[in-house]
Amino acid sequence: MMHLDTALGSTWSDLVDRWDAQQSVYVEGRERGYGVMLSVLDSLLPGAITVLDLAAGPGSLSKRLLEHRANARSVAVDLDPVLQALGRNALGDMGGRLHWVKADLRDVGWTEQLQEYDVDAVLSSTATHWLKPAELANLYQSLAAVMRPGGVFLNFDGFPPRNAASRFSAVAKDIHGTRQERALANGAEAWQDWWDAVRALPSLSAEFEERDRVFAPARGRIFSGSDHKNGTSFEYHESSLFEAGFAEVDVIWQDLQKKIVMAVR
C-alpha cells in the first residue's frame, strides 16, 4: 500500500468520503438510489452473488454492497488510475471479496480482463452518459455475454428529457440547480475543488501523470462537455438492451432526470 502524505490532514478513507459527499452535491438522491439498487438485488438474487461494478471509481457502490451483503463479491472495473488508487488504498480487498480491474469499457474485449465469467448482477452509477451510442450498444452486448440468465443490470444515471423544451425539462433543471446551489452555499465541496485537492497530494503524482495521458483530449475517446451533459436517451438504452438479449427493461426508480434502469437478462 502506498504512503499517503498527511500534510493535508487526509487519510485514504477521508478522501473517498469527500468524493462521496461532493458526488451527492450533483446527485442529491445518490444514497437513496443506492439503497434501491441493493433492495433490487435482495429481492431478485438473495443467494450468493458475484457483481460487476462498472466505472466503479473509488468503489463507493461496491463498499455499500459488500457491507450490506455478506454473501456478495464485487469486481470493481474502472479506467481512472487515480480513483482506483484511492479505492484500493481505502478499501483494500474487503476480506477477499473485492477485486479491482483496470479496463476501458469502450474497448472491444474488455471482459477478457475479468476473472469472473459467471456474473449474477452488474451495477453502474453515473457513468454510462460518457459513452457514445455505438460504444454503449457494444457494452450491453458484452454484458449480456458474461451475465447468467436471470441476472440483473442496474444503471443509475442521468437521462435527457424526451422534450428539452417541455415544462418538465424546465422544472427538473430548475429544481436540480436549486439543490446544487443550496448544497454549495452550505459549504459542500465542489467537484473541481475535490480534484484540485487530490492532485496536490505527492503520493498520487504518478497516478495523475497516467490519468492525464489516458484522458488526453487528443485521444478523441472522451465526450466533450456538451455531449457529456446531453447523454443518450432512455429509449436508446432500452432498445440497445433488448437487442443485446435482455428480456425485461424498465425504470425502477426516478428523481427528476436521474433514473435507475433495471434490465433482466
Accessible surface in RSA format (square Angstrom, percent):
REM  Atomic radii and reference values for relative SASA: ProtOr
REM  Chains: A
REM  Algorithm: Lee & Richards
REM  Probe-radius: 1.40
REM  Slices: 20
REM RES _ NUM      All-atoms   Total-Side   Main-Chain    Non-polar    All polar
REM                ABS   REL    ABS   REL    ABS   REL    ABS   REL    ABS   REL
RES MET A   1   178.08  92.2  89.19  59.0  88.89 211.6  76.63  65.2 101.45 134.4
RES MET A   2    65.27  33.8  45.57  30.2  19.70  46.9  55.06  46.8  10.20  13.5
RES HIS A   3   135.96  74.3 119.86  83.3  16.10  41.2  90.15  92.9  45.81  53.3
RES LEU A   4    13.97   7.8   8.85   6.3   5.12  12.9   8.85   6.2   5.12  13.8
RES ASP A   5    38.41  26.9  36.44  36.3   1.96   4.6   9.12  21.5  29.29  29.2
RES THR A   6    96.09  68.3  83.44  84.6  12.65  30.2  50.39  67.7  45.71  69.1
RES ALA A   7   101.32  93.2  57.33  88.5  43.99 100.1  70.34  99.1  30.98  82.1
RES LEU A   8   100.94  56.2  73.49  52.6  27.45  69.0  78.72  55.3  22.22  59.8
RES GLY A   9    63.46  78.3   0.00   N/A  63.46  78.3  36.00  98.8  27.46  61.5
RES SER A  10     8.97   7.6   6.57   8.8   2.41   5.5   1.14   2.4   7.83  11.0
RES THR A  11    74.84  53.2  73.50  74.5   1.34   3.2  71.00  95.4   3.84   5.8
RES TRP A  12    21.49   8.6  21.20  10.3   0.30   0.7  18.30   9.8   3.20   5.2
RES SER A  13    57.88  48.9  55.71  74.4   2.17   5.0  31.42  66.9  26.46  37.1
RES ASP A  14    56.25  39.4  54.55  54.3   1.70   4.0  11.78  27.7  44.47  44.4
RES LEU A  15     2.89   1.6   2.89   2.1   0.00   0.0   2.89   2.0   0.00   0.0
RES VAL A  16     5.57   3.7   5.57   5.0   0.00   0.0   5.57   4.8   0.00   0.0
RES ASP A  17    85.00  59.5  78.67  78.3   6.32  14.9  26.40  62.1  58.60  58.4
RES ARG A  18    73.83  31.0  72.11  36.8   1.72   4.1  41.15  56.2  32.67  19.8
RES TRP A  19    24.63   9.9  24.63  11.9   0.00   0.0  21.30  11.4   3.33   5.4
RES ASP A  20    16.76  11.7  16.32  16.2   0.43   1.0  10.63  25.0   6.13   6.1
RES ALA A  21    59.89  55.1  46.93  72.4  12.95  29.5  55.61  78.3   4.28  11.3
RES GLN A  22     0.12   0.1   0.00   0.0   0.12   0.3   0.12   0.3   0.00   0.0
RES GLN A  23    26.76  15.0  26.01  19.0   0.74   1.8   0.86   1.8  25.90  19.6
RES SER A  24    36.04  30.5  29.95  40.0   6.10  14.0  24.67  52.5  11.37  15.9
RES VAL A  25     9.03   5.9   2.67   2.4   6.37  15.3   4.97   4.3   4.06  11.0
RES TYR A  26    56.53  26.4  55.12  31.4   1.41   3.7  47.40  35.6   9.13  11.3
RES VAL A  27    11.34   7.5   9.78   8.9   1.56   3.7  11.34   9.8   0.00   0.0
RES GLU A  28    78.92  45.3  58.86  44.5  20.05  47.7  27.04  52.3  51.87  42.4
RES GLY A  29     2.20   2.7   0.00   N/A   2.20   2.7   0.31   0.8   1.89   4.2
RES ARG A  30     8.77   3.7   8.77   4.5   0.00   0.0   1.18   1.6   7.60   4.6
RES GLU A  31    85.24  48.9  77.02  58.3   8.22  19.6  57.69 111.6  27.55  22.5
RES ARG A  32   131.02  55.0 120.00  61.2  11.02  26.2  74.34 101.6  56.69  34.4
RES GLY A  33     0.00   0.0   0.00   N/A   0.00   0.0   0.00   0.0   0.00   0.0
RES TYR A  34     6.47   3.0   6.47   3.7   0.00   0.0   1.81   1.4   4.66   5.7
RES GLY A  35    33.08  40.8   0.00   N/A  33.08  40.8  31.10  85.3   1.98   4.4
RES VAL A  36    37.14  24.4  34.50  31.2   2.64   6.4  36.47  31.7   0.67   1.8
RES MET A  37     0.00   0.0   0.00   0.0   0.00   0.0   0.00   0.0   0.00   0.0
RES LEU A  38    18.17  10.1  17.92  12.8   0.25   0.6  18.06  12.7   0.10   0.3
RES SER A  39    66.39  56.1  61.11  81.6   5.28  12.2  31.42  66.9  34.98  49.0
RES VAL A  40    14.42   9.5  11.35  10.3   3.07   7.4  14.31  12.4   0.11   0.3
RES LEU A  41     0.39   0.2   0.39   0.3   0.00   0.0   0.39   0.3   0.00   0.0
RES ASP A  42    52.94  37.1  42.04  41.8  10.90  25.8  27.22  64.1  25.72  25.7
RES SER A  43    89.42  75.6  56.19  75.0  33.22  76.5  34.46  73.4  54.95  77.0
RES LEU A  44    78.52  43.7  56.85  40.7  21.67  54.5  58.58  41.1  19.94  53.7
RES LEU A  45    10.31   5.7   7.55   5.4   2.76   6.9  10.31   7.2   0.00   0.0
RES PRO A  46    94.26  68.7  78.96  72.0  15.30  55.6  81.31  67.1  12.95  80.5
RES GLY A  47    40.34  49.7   0.00   N/A  40.34  49.7  36.69 100.7   3.66   8.2
RES ALA A  48    85.03  78.2  57.60  88.9  27.43  62.4  57.94  81.6  27.09  71.8
RES ILE A  49     7.87   4.5   2.67   2.0   5.20  12.5   5.14   3.7   2.73   7.4
RES THR A  50     9.84   7.0   9.68   9.8   0.16   0.4   0.57   0.8   9.27  14.0
RES VAL A  51     0.15   0.1   0.15   0.1   0.00   0.0   0.15   0.1   0.00   0.0
RES LEU A  52     0.00   0.0   0.00   0.0   0.00   0.0   0.00   0.0   0.00   0.0
RES ASP A  53     3.63   2.5   3.63   3.6   0.00   0.0   1.10   2.6   2.54   2.5
RES LEU A  54     1.27   0.7   0.80   0.6   0.48   1.2   0.80   0.6   0.48   1.3
RES ALA A  55    35.49  32.6  21.69  33.5  13.80  31.4  22.89  32.2  12.60  33.4
RES ALA A  56    11.67  10.7   0.11   0.2  11.56  26.3   3.86   5.4   7.80  20.7
RES GLY A  57     5.42   6.7   0.00   N/A   5.42   6.7   5.42  14.9   0.00   0.0
RES PRO A  58     1.19   0.9   1.19   1.1   0.00   0.0   1.19   1.0   0.00   0.0
RES GLY A  59     0.00   0.0   0.00   N/A   0.00   0.0   0.00   0.0   0.00   0.0
RES SER A  60     3.66   3.1   3.39   4.5   0.28   0.6   3.59   7.6   0.07   0.1
RES LEU A  61     4.77   2.7   3.99   2.9   0.78   2.0   3.99   2.8   0.78   2.1
RES SER A  62     0.88   0.7   0.00   0.0   0.88   2.0   0.88   1.9   0.00   0.0
RES LYS A  63    61.62  30.1  61.62  37.8   0.00   0.0  30.29  27.3  31.33  33.4
RES ARG A  64    46.69  19.6  43.64  22.2   3.05   7.3  22.56  30.8  24.13  14.6
RES LEU A  65     0.66   0.4   0.66   0.5   0.00   0.0   0.66   0.5   0.00   0.0
RES LEU A  66     2.92   1.6   0.00   0.0   2.92   7.3   0.00   0.0   2.92   7.9
RES GLU A  67   110.05  63.2  71.69  54.2  38.37  91.3  37.91  73.3  72.15  58.9
RES HIS A  68    93.31  51.0  62.04  43.1  31.27  80.0  49.74  51.3  43.57  50.7
RES ARG A  69    20.07   8.4  18.52   9.4   1.55   3.7  18.36  25.1   1.71   1.0
RES ALA A  70    95.10  87.4  69.28 106.9  25.82  58.7  71.01 100.0  24.09  63.8
RES ASN A  71    59.24  40.9  44.64  43.1  14.60  35.1  38.27  92.1  20.97  20.3
RES ALA A  72     0.54   0.5   0.00   0.0   0.54   1.2   0.04   0.1   0.49   1.3
RES ARG A  73   108.56  45.6 108.56  55.3   0.00   0.0  40.53  55.4  68.04  41.2
RES SER A  74     1.39   1.2   0.14   0.2   1.25   2.9   0.03   0.1   1.37   1.9
RES VAL A  75     4.19   2.8   4.19   3.8   0.00   0.0   4.19   3.6   0.00   0.0
RES ALA A  76     0.00   0.0   0.00   0.0   0.00   0.0   0.00   0.0   0.00   0.0
RES VAL A  77     0.00   0.0   0.00   0.0   0.00   0.0   0.00   0.0   0.00   0.0
RES ASP A  78    13.67   9.6  12.08  12.0   1.59   3.8   1.84   4.3  11.83  11.8
RES LEU A  79    32.92  18.3  30.05  21.5   2.87   7.2  30.05  21.1   2.87   7.7
RES ASP A  80     6.53   4.6   6.47   6.4   0.06   0.1   3.76   8.8   2.77   2.8
RES PRO A  81     3.33   2.4   0.99   0.9   2.34   8.5   1.16   1.0   2.17  13.5
RES VAL A  82     0.00   0.0   0.00   0.0   0.00   0.0   0.00   0.0   0.00   0.0
RES LEU A  83    14.19   7.9  14.19  10.2   0.00   0.0  14.19  10.0   0.00   0.0
RES GLN A  84     2.42   1.4   2.42   1.8   0.00   0.0   2.13   4.5   0.29   0.2
RES ALA A  85     7.56   6.9   4.38   6.8   3.17   7.2   7.03   9.9   0.53   1.4
RES LEU A  86     0.00   0.0   0.00   0.0   0.00   0.0   0.00   0.0   0.00   0.0
RES GLY A  87     0.00   0.0   0.00   N/A   0.00   0.0   0.00   0.0   0.00   0.0
RES ARG A  88   105.88  44.5 100.94  51.5   4.94  11.8  35.66  48.7  70.22  42.6
RES ASN A  89    16.94  11.7   7.87   7.6   9.07  21.8   0.93   2.2  16.01  15.5
RES ALA A  90    24.46  22.5   1.16   1.8  23.30  53.0   2.54   3.6  21.92  58.1
RES LEU A  91    27.75  15.5  11.15   8.0  16.60  41.7  16.69  11.7  11.06  29.8
RES GLY A  92    27.08  33.4   0.00   N/A  27.08  33.4  25.92  71.1   1.16   2.6
RES ASP A  93    79.43  55.6  75.47  75.1   3.96   9.4  22.89  53.9  56.54  56.4
RES MET A  94    42.68  22.1  24.44  16.2  18.24  43.4  38.64  32.8   4.04   5.4
RES GLY A  95    78.09  96.3   0.00   N/A  78.09  96.3  42.92 117.8  35.17  78.8
RES GLY A  96    55.38  68.3   0.00   N/A  55.38  68.3  25.35  69.6  30.04  67.3
RES ARG A  97    63.09  26.5  60.73  31.0   2.36   5.6  30.52  41.7  32.57  19.7
RES LEU A  98     5.65   3.1   0.00   0.0   5.65  14.2   0.44   0.3   5.21  14.0
RES HIS A  99    68.72  37.6  66.58  46.3   2.14   5.5  46.16  47.6  22.56  26.3
RES TRP A 100    20.46   8.2   9.50   4.6  10.96  25.7   9.40   5.0  11.06  17.9
RES VAL A 101     9.92   6.5   6.70   6.1   3.22   7.8   9.92   8.6   0.00   0.0
RES LYS A 102    81.85  39.9  69.42  42.6  12.43  29.6  45.60  41.0  36.25  38.6
RES ALA A 103     4.22   3.9   0.00   0.0   4.22   9.6   3.36   4.7   0.85   2.3
RES ASP A 104     8.07   5.7   5.07   5.0   3.00   7.1   4.20   9.9   3.88   3.9
RES LEU A 105    24.91  13.9  17.87  12.8   7.04  17.7  17.87  12.5   7.04  19.0
RES ARG A 106    31.63  13.3  14.03   7.2  17.60  41.9   3.54   4.8  28.09  17.0
RES ASP A 107    58.45  40.9  53.41  53.2   5.04  11.9  21.75  51.2  36.70  36.6
RES VAL A 108   144.51  95.1 112.24 101.6  32.27  77.8 118.76 103.2  25.76  69.9
RES GLY A 109    30.72  37.9   0.00   N/A  30.72  37.9  18.01  49.4  12.71  28.5
RES TRP A 110     6.52   2.6   4.38   2.1   2.13   5.0   6.13   3.3   0.39   0.6
RES THR A 111    17.84  12.7  17.84  18.1   0.00   0.0   0.15   0.2  17.69  26.7
RES GLU A 112   136.65  78.5 114.55  86.7  22.09  52.6  37.36  72.3  99.29  81.1
RES GLN A 113    96.58  54.0  75.15  54.9  21.43  51.0  36.99  78.7  59.59  45.2
RES LEU A 114     5.49   3.1   0.00   0.0   5.49  13.8   0.07   0.0   5.42  14.6
RES GLN A 115   137.86  77.1 107.67  78.7  30.19  71.9  38.43  81.8  99.44  75.4
RES GLU A 116    39.05  22.4  38.49  29.1   0.56   1.3   4.35   8.4  34.70  28.3
RES TYR A 117   121.29  56.6 101.66  57.8  19.63  51.1  90.88  68.3  30.41  37.5
RES ASP A 118    94.93  66.5  87.70  87.3   7.23  17.1  35.29  83.1  59.64  59.5
RES VAL A 119     0.00   0.0   0.00   0.0   0.00   0.0   0.00   0.0   0.00   0.0
RES ASP A 120    18.80  13.2  18.80  18.7   0.00   0.0   0.00   0.0  18.80  18.8
RES ALA A 121     0.00   0.0   0.00   0.0   0.00   0.0   0.00   0.0   0.00   0.0
RES VAL A 122     0.00   0.0   0.00   0.0   0.00   0.0   0.00   0.0   0.00   0.0
RES LEU A 123     1.07   0.6   1.07   0.8   0.00   0.0   1.07   0.8   0.00   0.0
RES SER A 124     0.42   0.4   0.42   0.6   0.00   0.0   0.00   0.0   0.42   0.6
RES SER A 125    17.14  14.5   8.69  11.6   8.45  19.5   7.85  16.7   9.29  13.0
RES THR A 126    33.11  23.5  20.73  21.0  12.38  29.5  12.39  16.6  20.72  31.3
RES ALA A 127    12.55  11.5   7.24  11.2   5.31  12.1   8.01  11.3   4.54  12.0
RES THR A 128     4.65   3.3   3.28   3.3   1.37   3.3   3.77   5.1   0.88   1.3
RES HIS A 129    27.82  15.2  26.06  18.1   1.76   4.5  22.20  22.9   5.62   6.5
RES TRP A 130    95.32  38.3  95.14  46.1   0.18   0.4  78.34  41.8  16.98  27.5
RES LEU A 131    10.99   6.1  10.94   7.8   0.04   0.1  10.94   7.7   0.04   0.1
RES LYS A 132    77.21  37.7  77.21  47.4   0.00   0.0  40.78  36.7  36.43  38.8
RES PRO A 133    61.69  45.0  61.69  56.2   0.00   0.0  61.69  50.9   0.00   0.0
RES ALA A 134    69.04  63.5  61.17  94.4   7.87  17.9  65.96  92.9   3.08   8.2
RES GLU A 135    25.48  14.6  23.87  18.1   1.61   3.8  16.34  31.6   9.14   7.5
RES LEU A 136     0.10   0.1   0.10   0.1   0.00   0.0   0.10   0.1   0.00   0.0
RES ALA A 137    26.38  24.3  25.69  39.6   0.69   1.6  25.80  36.3   0.58   1.5
RES ASN A 138    86.26  59.5  80.99  78.3   5.27  12.7  20.35  49.0  65.91  63.7
RES LEU A 139     2.03   1.1   0.08   0.1   1.94   4.9   1.55   1.1   0.47   1.3
RES TYR A 140     0.39   0.2   0.39   0.2   0.00   0.0   0.00   0.0   0.39   0.5
RES GLN A 141    90.62  50.7  84.70  61.9   5.91  14.1  33.30  70.9  57.31  43.5
RES SER A 142    25.61  21.6  17.66  23.6   7.95  18.3  25.41  54.1   0.20   0.3
RES LEU A 143     0.00   0.0   0.00   0.0   0.00   0.0   0.00   0.0   0.00   0.0
RES ALA A 144     5.81   5.3   4.24   6.5   1.58   3.6   4.28   6.0   1.53   4.1
RES ALA A 145    86.15  79.2  44.76  69.1  41.39  94.1  55.72  78.5  30.43  80.6
RES VAL A 146     7.92   5.2   5.53   5.0   2.39   5.8   7.04   6.1   0.88   2.4
RES MET A 147     9.42   4.9   0.00   0.0   9.42  22.4   0.55   0.5   8.87  11.8
RES ARG A 148    81.08  34.0  75.94  38.7   5.14  12.2  34.19  46.7  46.89  28.4
RES PRO A 149   111.32  81.1 103.09  94.0   8.23  29.9 103.91  85.8   7.41  46.0
RES GLY A 150    35.12  43.3   0.00   N/A  35.12  43.3  25.14  69.0   9.98  22.4
RES GLY A 151     0.00   0.0   0.00   N/A   0.00   0.0   0.00   0.0   0.00   0.0
RES VAL A 152     0.02   0.0   0.02   0.0   0.00   0.0   0.02   0.0   0.00   0.0
RES PHE A 153     0.08   0.0   0.08   0.0   0.00   0.0   0.08   0.0   0.00   0.0
RES LEU A 154     0.00   0.0   0.00   0.0   0.00   0.0   0.00   0.0   0.00   0.0
RES ASN A 155     1.00   0.7   1.00   1.0   0.00   0.0   0.43   1.0   0.57   0.5
RES PHE A 156     0.15   0.1   0.15   0.1   0.00   0.0   0.15   0.1   0.00   0.0
RES ASP A 157     1.81   1.3   1.81   1.8   0.00   0.0   0.00   0.0   1.81   1.8
RES GLY A 158    21.72  26.8   0.00   N/A  21.72  26.8  15.06  41.3   6.66  14.9
RES PHE A 159     5.31   2.7   0.78   0.5   4.53  11.8   2.51   1.5   2.80   8.0
RES PRO A 160    40.38  29.4  27.26  24.8  13.12  47.7  31.26  25.8   9.12  56.7
RES PRO A 161    31.91  23.3  13.74  12.5  18.17  66.0  20.15  16.6  11.76  73.1
RES ARG A 162   201.46  84.6 155.44  79.2  46.03 109.6  75.56 103.3 125.90  76.3
RES ASN A 163    82.41  56.8  78.26  75.6   4.15  10.0  25.21  60.7  57.21  55.3
RES ALA A 164    85.30  78.4  62.29  96.1  23.01  52.3  62.50  88.0  22.81  60.4
RES ALA A 165    96.87  89.1  57.87  89.3  39.00  88.7  68.33  96.2  28.53  75.6
RES SER A 166    30.41  25.7  21.92  29.2   8.50  19.6  26.77  57.0   3.65   5.1
RES ARG A 167   211.58  88.8 205.05 104.5   6.54  15.6  81.36 111.2 130.22  78.9
RES PHE A 168   103.84  52.0  92.78  57.5  11.06  28.8  99.48  60.3   4.36  12.5
RES SER A 169    13.56  11.5  13.31  17.8   0.25   0.6   0.00   0.0  13.56  19.0
RES ALA A 170    62.16  57.2  49.29  76.1  12.87  29.3  57.13  80.4   5.03  13.3
RES VAL A 171    83.72  55.1  81.57  73.8   2.15   5.2  83.72  72.7   0.00   0.0
RES ALA A 172     3.56   3.3   1.80   2.8   1.75   4.0   2.50   3.5   1.06   2.8
RES LYS A 173   161.17  78.6 153.03  93.9   8.14  19.4 100.92  90.8  60.24  64.2
RES ASP A 174    95.50  66.9  86.61  86.2   8.89  21.0  24.72  58.2  70.79  70.6
RES ILE A 175    64.71  36.8  62.95  46.9   1.76   4.2  64.71  46.6   0.00   0.0
RES HIS A 176    60.07  32.8  60.05  41.7   0.02   0.1  34.56  35.6  25.51  29.7
RES GLY A 177    24.62  30.4   0.00   N/A  24.62  30.4  24.60  67.5   0.02   0.0
RES THR A 178    62.00  44.1  59.81  60.6   2.20   5.2  43.19  58.0  18.82  28.4
RES ARG A 179    48.54  20.4  45.64  23.3   2.90   6.9   7.97  10.9  40.57  24.6
RES GLN A 180    47.99  26.8  47.92  35.0   0.07   0.2   1.49   3.2  46.50  35.3
RES GLU A 181   122.99  70.6 117.02  88.5   5.97  14.2  45.15  87.3  77.84  63.6
RES ARG A 182   124.47  52.3 117.53  59.9   6.94  16.5  57.83  79.0  66.64  40.4
RES ALA A 183    28.66  26.4  21.36  33.0   7.30  16.6  27.90  39.3   0.76   2.0
RES LEU A 184    64.61  36.0  49.77  35.6  14.84  37.3  50.04  35.1  14.57  39.2
RES ALA A 185    90.22  83.0  46.84  72.3  43.38  98.7  59.59  83.9  30.63  81.1
RES ASN A 186   120.24  82.9  82.63  79.9  37.61  90.6  29.32  70.6  90.92  87.9
RES GLY A 187    65.96  81.3   0.00   N/A  65.96  81.3  36.40  99.9  29.56  66.2
RES ALA A 188    39.99  36.8  17.28  26.7  22.71  51.7  28.72  40.4  11.27  29.9
RES GLU A 189    43.40  24.9  32.41  24.5  10.99  26.2  29.23  56.5  14.17  11.6
RES ALA A 190    22.46  20.6  21.95  33.9   0.50   1.1  21.95  30.9   0.50   1.3
RES TRP A 191   109.13  43.8 109.11  52.8   0.02   0.0  96.30  51.3  12.83  20.8
RES GLN A 192    95.19  53.2  93.93  68.6   1.26   3.0  48.75 103.8  46.44  35.2
RES ASP A 193    80.69  56.5  76.10  75.7   4.59  10.9  17.06  40.1  63.63  63.5
RES TRP A 194     0.00   0.0   0.00   0.0   0.00   0.0   0.00   0.0   0.00   0.0
RES TRP A 195    15.89   6.4  15.57   7.5   0.31   0.7  15.63   8.3   0.25   0.4
RES ASP A 196    77.52  54.3  68.00  67.7   9.52  22.5  29.00  68.3  48.51  48.4
RES ALA A 197    30.06  27.6  20.53  31.7   9.52  21.7  28.89  40.7   1.17   3.1
RES VAL A 198     0.00   0.0   0.00   0.0   0.00   0.0   0.00   0.0   0.00   0.0
RES ARG A 199   113.62  47.7  99.60  50.8  14.02  33.4  46.38  63.4  67.24  40.8
RES ALA A 200    64.43  59.2  35.55  54.9  28.89  65.7  48.28  68.0  16.15  42.8
RES LEU A 201     2.20   1.2   1.39   1.0   0.81   2.0   1.60   1.1   0.60   1.6
RES PRO A 202    88.44  64.5  72.22  65.8  16.22  59.0  79.86  65.9   8.57  53.3
RES SER A 203    26.55  22.4   5.16   6.9  21.40  49.3  12.07  25.7  14.49  20.3
RES LEU A 204     0.00   0.0   0.00   0.0   0.00   0.0   0.00   0.0   0.00   0.0
RES SER A 205    60.51  51.1  55.54  74.1   4.97  11.5  34.60  73.7  25.92  36.3
RES ALA A 206    66.47  61.1  58.08  89.6   8.38  19.1  60.57  85.3   5.90  15.6
RES GLU A 207    32.56  18.7  31.66  24.0   0.90   2.1   7.74  15.0  24.82  20.3
RES PHE A 208     6.95   3.5   6.95   4.3   0.00   0.0   6.95   4.2   0.00   0.0
RES GLU A 209   109.15  62.7 104.32  78.9   4.83  11.5  35.96  69.6  73.19  59.8
RES GLU A 210    49.40  28.4  49.40  37.4   0.00   0.0  11.25  21.8  38.15  31.1
RES ARG A 211    48.98  20.6  48.92  24.9   0.06   0.1   0.20   0.3  48.78  29.6
RES ASP A 212    68.77  48.2  57.42  57.2  11.35  26.8  31.75  74.7  37.02  36.9
RES ARG A 213   159.34  66.9 141.99  72.4  17.35  41.3  76.99 105.2  82.35  49.9
RES VAL A 214    30.29  19.9  25.19  22.8   5.10  12.3  30.29  26.3   0.00   0.0
RES PHE A 215    56.15  28.1  42.40  26.3  13.76  35.8  42.86  26.0  13.30  38.1
RES ALA A 216    32.25  29.7  29.46  45.5   2.79   6.3  31.54  44.4   0.71   1.9
RES PRO A 217   129.92  94.7 105.41  96.1  24.51  89.1 116.40  96.1  13.52  84.0
RES ALA A 218   104.11  95.7  62.49  96.4  41.62  94.7  75.90 106.9  28.21  74.7
RES ARG A 219    96.07  40.3  68.66  35.0  27.41  65.3  35.35  48.3  60.73  36.8
RES GLY A 220    48.00  59.2   0.00   N/A  48.00  59.2  32.39  88.9  15.61  35.0
RES ARG A 221    62.07  26.1  61.54  31.4   0.53   1.3  28.35  38.7  33.72  20.4
RES ILE A 222    56.28  32.0  35.78  26.7  20.49  49.4  35.89  25.8  20.39  55.3
RES PHE A 223    26.60  13.3  16.90  10.5   9.70  25.2  17.74  10.8   8.86  25.3
RES SER A 224    60.82  51.4  46.26  61.7  14.56  33.5  53.72 114.4   7.10   9.9
RES GLY A 225    45.62  56.3   0.00   N/A  45.62  56.3  31.72  87.0  13.90  31.1
RES SER A 226    74.04  62.6  62.22  83.0  11.82  27.2  47.70 101.6  26.34  36.9
RES ASP A 227    65.63  46.0  62.53  62.2   3.09   7.3   6.30  14.8  59.32  59.2
RES HIS A 228    50.04  27.3  47.01  32.7   3.02   7.7  30.36  31.3  19.68  22.9
RES LYS A 229   171.55  83.7 137.11  84.1  34.45  82.0  86.13  77.5  85.42  91.0
RES ASN A 230    93.02  64.1  89.64  86.6   3.38   8.1  22.80  54.9  70.22  67.9
RES GLY A 231    22.88  28.2   0.00   N/A  22.88  28.2   3.15   8.7  19.73  44.2
RES THR A 232    14.79  10.5   8.73   8.9   6.06  14.5  10.29  13.8   4.50   6.8
RES SER A 233    41.82  35.3  38.09  50.8   3.73   8.6  27.53  58.6  14.28  20.0
RES PHE A 234    19.89  10.0  19.23  11.9   0.66   1.7  19.23  11.7   0.66   1.9
RES GLU A 235    73.15  42.0  69.29  52.4   3.86   9.2  58.49 113.1  14.66  12.0
RES TYR A 236    69.93  32.6  65.78  37.4   4.15  10.8  56.29  42.3  13.64  16.8
RES HIS A 237     3.96   2.2   3.96   2.8   0.00   0.0   0.34   0.3   3.63   4.2
RES GLU A 238    51.10  29.3  51.10  38.7   0.00   0.0   4.67   9.0  46.43  37.9
RES SER A 239    48.57  41.0  43.97  58.7   4.60  10.6  37.68  80.2  10.89  15.3
RES SER A 240     5.61   4.7   3.60   4.8   2.01   4.6   0.73   1.6   4.88   6.8
RES LEU A 241     0.42   0.2   0.42   0.3   0.00   0.0   0.42   0.3   0.00   0.0
RES PHE A 242    93.61  46.8  79.08  49.0  14.53  37.8  79.33  48.1  14.27  40.9
RES GLU A 243   135.97  78.1 104.13  78.8  31.85  75.8  45.59  88.2  90.38  73.8
RES ALA A 244    11.04  10.1   0.00   0.0  11.04  25.1   0.49   0.7  10.54  27.9
RES GLY A 245    37.30  46.0   0.00   N/A  37.30  46.0  26.75  73.4  10.55  23.6
RES PHE A 246     5.58   2.8   0.00   0.0   5.58  14.5   0.00   0.0   5.58  16.0
RES ALA A 247    72.78  66.9  43.94  67.8  28.84  65.6  53.55  75.4  19.23  50.9
RES GLU A 248   109.47  62.9 106.42  80.5   3.05   7.3  35.36  68.4  74.11  60.5
RES VAL A 249    14.09   9.3   0.00   0.0  14.09  33.9   0.19   0.2  13.89  37.7
RES ASP A 250    97.72  68.5  96.75  96.3   0.97   2.3  28.47  67.0  69.25  69.1
RES VAL A 251    45.54  30.0  23.92  21.7  21.62  52.1  23.92  20.8  21.62  58.6
RES ILE A 252    82.21  46.8  57.90  43.1  24.31  58.6  60.64  43.7  21.57  58.5
RES TRP A 253    48.04  19.3  40.16  19.4   7.88  18.5  29.96  16.0  18.08  29.3
RES GLN A 254    85.03  47.5  56.74  41.5  28.29  67.4  19.84  42.2  65.19  49.4
RES ASP A 255    24.82  17.4  20.12  20.0   4.70  11.1   8.38  19.7  16.44  16.4
RES LEU A 256    39.18  21.8  29.16  20.9  10.02  25.2  31.99  22.5   7.19  19.4
RES GLN A 257    45.31  25.3  43.77  32.0   1.53   3.7  13.68  29.1  31.63  24.0
RES LYS A 258    44.72  21.8  44.72  27.4   0.00   0.0  19.75  17.8  24.96  26.6
RES LYS A 259    26.22  12.8  26.22  16.1   0.00   0.0   5.78   5.2  20.44  21.8
RES ILE A 260     0.00   0.0   0.00   0.0   0.00   0.0   0.00   0.0   0.00   0.0
RES VAL A 261     0.89   0.6   0.89   0.8   0.00   0.0   0.89   0.8   0.00   0.0
RES MET A 262    35.38  18.3  33.44  22.1   1.93   4.6  30.40  25.8   4.98   6.6
RES ALA A 263     0.00   0.0   0.00   0.0   0.00   0.0   0.00   0.0   0.00   0.0
RES VAL A 264    24.79  16.3  24.79  22.4   0.00   0.0  24.79  21.5   0.00   0.0
RES ARG A 265    76.87  32.3  62.58  31.9  14.29  34.0   5.54   7.6  71.33  43.2
END  Absolute sums over single chains surface
CHAIN  1 A    12196.6       9568.5       2628.1       6863.0       5333.6
END  Absolute sums over all chains
TOTAL         12196.6       9568.5       2628.1       6863.0       5333.6
